Amino acid sequence: MLVLSPVALTAYLLLAGEDGIFRVWRQAERIERLEAEVAQIRADSDALTTRAMLLRTDLKTIERIARERYGMVKENESVYMVYPSRPPEKGPAP
């Protein structure tokens, strides 16, 4: 019994203790997930930084957004609205 106690205690500490194998393994998996999340956030941040720079400096980007969002046109230009299907007709008001 005296010989078994240190073996059992050592096995417990290796497997389930604060620095046990299972805990370390779970932490390693969590670190991998968090690193992937950080990489995705960095990629999103880089894309947003590039877009912000274009919105400040690139005249073609500014013009495209002004035309798309705000319906702006140049002088002597006409705008034609093209719908994928016919807009619903308004019936008589009740």
Protein Blocks (a to p, Z undefined) as FASTA:
>chain_A
ZZmmmmmmmmmmmmmmmklmklmmmmmmmmmmmmmmmmmmmmmmmmmmmmmmmmmmmmkl
mmmmmmmmnopacehiacddddfbdcddddddZZ
